[in-house]
């Protein structure tokens, strides 16, 4: 049995229901024999089927009815096609209304979109089985995938599904040939609307599910006011800086992956907006991995990269797994805090005392005080210098300025077809870890080595003297 | 198999099926009736909507109700029989799943018909949607009722009050089916994850009916008519070539 309690989470209260009712009223108006849309006959090889409409007739009727221009009429018509009240007879997968002589037909009320009955997977399985029975291998790739998926999840009813598909097919054969064709077109159009092929925008997409009913009156208890206060406080706390630099082609509209490539972690020339963002605050600089790379480069030149390394190590302790805290803390002590450590950081005595005492029983936030001290040090001193440094100036100079897109319609369709999933997060994480390992292996500036080199140089000089 | 023990109270109708084969036949007929009902329901509100259609719908519904009752009795009695061997229990469970799924489809279709009946009154024929359907659905209804031919009683006209009466009756039947589904769930404990389908994934080809496919496929190509004409032209060329080949072979035989 299918679970029939429809947990639609208040979706039935969304404005879409009112929209559907209005479109239905409009469709009924179009049926009027005197004032409705003119219908023609569709001529196929042996048969003729009546009640076909041309796109331009529909657009003209809508434009006259609502007293709008043709473009607006076309948009309204496209909405009707996208909802499934009218379906195209050619090119059935593209749910748009073309204002030319291409033919359309009204969908039967049985297949109209309805909010109160969700579209059942069982019905979809029966439809796909029917098509498969008629001609094996006619299913498209995404339909085949869904069919296999449904076979897995609805396995207990699969006999029923196959039998029902056969019976529906046989019952369909009892009808006359033109009616059979019309019914097949209707069913196909219904499923194109409700199970759209991947890469197409679906009008039946309801968006995020809401957990509450938005039209329900909320009682003004103290809890309600507390939530409102927290919400407004958070709004005030957010940084209100907004930049209006161009963003390039919107990947959700143009299916162009350039946006992701330009803003990736390993890019050489970050975009201008990103580079500017690093000037807003030190926190912004550190939270962007690319910014941190640039900062690290600068600090290397200034021979104070141990600060950033310490800060990063403290972050690793804070965010890492509980089992590794002890080990990591010991490592940090040996590398950064102990007397004569290779990368000794410069923190004041009191903080050092507190930290060392805490390290006897390390917990997640044991290095917090030292980390804050180093953070403030970097912020007050190094950050300002970084923004004036040649490293940063170089970034600013090389920053790219992505332009808005100028793709044509065909290019957009091509982009939609070429959509591929990006790299798996597992692979990205592996890459990150490799980079981390490389960084560590490439030899951080070890103070003892530097000191020993300096000593050697001094000795040489003295020797020369 | 002898009459099973009467643990389940008799619902008043005659208990027809006792053998598993008869049970399967009943469930198969129910599936067939539900499929036909769906075809009929898809015409409501469209250009072929008429009092005849509503009558056919009503008759199909009645038949479905009868089948439902007898199936339900049969399956409930079999599944509550504790002494049923394992293989037969599995069969009965499969039948039960098929029965409840068809009831659910039937219920959904009835809801839709009820809703559409409220919106599309037959009195106002110019408000019916022009869907392109022309023919009638007598054959489908005849198939559902397992009759060779369908007799239509009464005239075509149907007054408003009769319509409203029909709709209220439909509502009653809907609640009845709803209650049947719930009762079935409560009375019989069938664990769905233990039920496994028997048949193949795709089902074998029923027939190579590519006629309507070609009609639709021809529709898709840009100048649909010329594509069909080119197909006919190709067929004629092939026939001509075959005729020439036959002629040559005949002449060879003649001369040789």
Boltz contact constraints between the chains, C-beta under 6 A:
constraints:
  - contact:
      token1: [A, 1]
      token2: [B, 100]
      max_distance: 6.0
  - contact:
      token1: [A, 2]
      token2: [B, 104]
      max_distance: 6.0
  - contact:
      token1: [A, 28]
      token2: [B, 127]
      max_distance: 6.0
  - contact:
      token1: [A, 31]
      token2: [B, 129]
      max_distance: 6.0
  - contact:
      token1: [A, 31]
      token2: [B, 130]
      max_distance: 6.0
  - contact:
      token1: [A, 33]
      token2: [B, 126]
      max_distance: 6.0
  - contact:
      token1: [A, 39]
      token2: [B, 130]
      max_distance: 6.0
  - contact:
      token1: [A, 44]
      token2: [B, 215]
      max_distance: 6.0
  - contact:
      token1: [A, 45]
      token2: [B, 228]
      max_distance: 6.0
  - contact:
      token1: [A, 49]
      token2: [B, 132]
      max_distance: 6.0
  - contact:
      token1: [A, 50]
      token2: [B, 132]
      max_distance: 6.0
  - contact:
      token1: [A, 51]
      token2: [B, 130]
      max_distance: 6.0
  - contact:
      token1: [A, 51]
      token2: [B, 132]
      max_distance: 6.0
  - contact:
      token1: [A, 89]
      token2: [B, 219]
      max_distance: 6.0
  - contact:
      token1: [A, 90]
      token2: [B, 220]
      max_distance: 6.0
  - contact:
      token1: [A, 105]
      token2: [B, 132]
      max_distance: 6.0
  - contact:
      token1: [A, 106]
      token2: [B, 129]
      max_distance: 6.0
  - contact:
      token1: [A, 106]
      token2: [B, 130]
      max_distance: 6.0
  - contact:
      token1: [A, 106]
      token2: [B, 131]
      max_distance: 6.0
  - contact:
      token1: [A, 108]
      token2: [B, 42]
      max_distance: 6.0
  - contact:
      token1: [A, 108]
      token2: [B, 46]
      max_distance: 6.0
  - contact:
      token1: [A, 108]
      token2: [B, 131]
      max_distance: 6.0
  - contact:
      token1: [A, 109]
      token2: [B, 45]
      max_distance: 6.0
  - contact:
      token1: [A, 109]
      token2: [B, 116]
      max_distance: 6.0
  - contact:
      token1: [A, 109]
      token2: [B, 129]
      max_distance: 6.0
  - contact:
      token1: [A, 110]
      token2: [B, 41]
      max_distance: 6.0
  - contact:
      token1: [A, 110]
      token2: [B, 42]
      max_distance: 6.0
  - contact:
      token1: [A, 132]
      token2: [B, 202]
      max_distance: 6.0
  - contact:
      token1: [A, 133]
      token2: [B, 203]
      max_distance: 6.0
  - contact:
      token1: [A, 133]
      token2: [B, 206]
      max_distance: 6.0
  - contact:
      token1: [A, 151]
      token2: [B, 201]
      max_distance: 6.0
  - contact:
      token1: [A, 155]
      token2: [B, 197]
      max_distance: 6.0
  - contact:
      token1: [A, 156]
      token2: [B, 97]
      max_distance: 6.0
  - contact:
      token1: [A, 156]
      token2: [B, 192]
      max_distance: 6.0
  - contact:
      token1: [A, 156]
      token2: [B, 195]
      max_distance: 6.0
  - contact:
      token1: [A, 157]
      token2: [B, 97]
      max_distance: 6.0
  - contact:
      token1: [A, 157]
      token2: [B, 101]
      max_distance: 6.0
  - contact:
      token1: [A, 158]
      token2: [B, 197]
      max_distance: 6.0
  - contact:
      token1: [A, 159]
      token2: [B, 197]
      max_distance: 6.0
  - contact:
      token1: [A, 159]
      token2: [B, 198]
      max_distance: 6.0
  - contact:
      token1: [A, 159]
      token2: [B, 199]
      max_distance: 6.0
  - contact:
      token1: [A, 160]
      token2: [B, 98]
      max_distance: 6.0
  - contact:
      token1: [A, 160]
      token2: [B, 101]
      max_distance: 6.0
  - contact:
      token1: [A, 162]
      token2: [B, 199]
      max_distance: 6.0
  - contact:
      token1: [A, 162]
      token2: [B, 203]
      max_distance: 6.0
  - contact:
      token1: [A, 163]
      token2: [B, 31]
      max_distance: 6.0
  - contact:
      token1: [A, 164]
      token2: [B, 31]
      max_distance: 6.0
  - contact:
      token1: [A, 164]
      token2: [B, 35]
      max_distance: 6.0
  - contact:
      token1: [A, 166]
      token2: [B, 206]
      max_distance: 6.0
  - contact:
      token1: [A, 167]
      token2: [B, 31]
      max_distance: 6.0
  - contact:
      token1: [A, 167]
      token2: [B, 32]
      max_distance: 6.0
  - contact:
      token1: [A, 167]
      token2: [B, 35]
      max_distance: 6.0
  - contact:
      token1: [A, 168]
      token2: [B, 35]
      max_distance: 6.0
  - contact:
      token1: [A, 169]
      token2: [B, 206]
      max_distance: 6.0
  - contact:
      token1: [A, 171]
      token2: [B, 35]
      max_distance: 6.0
  - contact:
      token1: [A, 171]
      token2: [B, 36]
      max_distance: 6.0
  - contact:
      token1: [A, 171]
      token2: [B, 39]
      max_distance: 6.0
  - contact:
      token1: [A, 171]
      token2: [B, 140]
      max_distance: 6.0
  - contact:
      token1: [A, 171]
      token2: [B, 143]
      max_distance: 6.0
  - contact:
      token1: [A, 174]
      token2: [B, 139]
      max_distance: 6.0
  - contact:
      token1: [A, 174]
      token2: [B, 140]
      max_distance: 6.0
  - contact:
      token1: [A, 174]
      token2: [B, 143]
      max_distance: 6.0
  - contact:
      token1: [A, 176]
      token2: [B, 135]
      max_distance: 6.0
  - contact:
      token1: [A, 179]
      token2: [B, 133]
      max_distance: 6.0
  - contact:
      token1: [A, 179]
      token2: [B, 135]
      max_distance: 6.0
  - contact:
      token1: [A, 180]
      token2: [B, 212]
      max_distance: 6.0
  - contact:
      token1: [A, 181]
      token2: [B, 212]
      max_distance: 6.0
  - contact:
      token1: [A, 181]
      token2: [B, 215]
      max_distance: 6.0
  - contact:
      token1: [A, 182]
      token2: [B, 132]
      max_distance: 6.0
  - contact:
      token1: [A, 182]
      token2: [B, 133]
      max_distance: 6.0
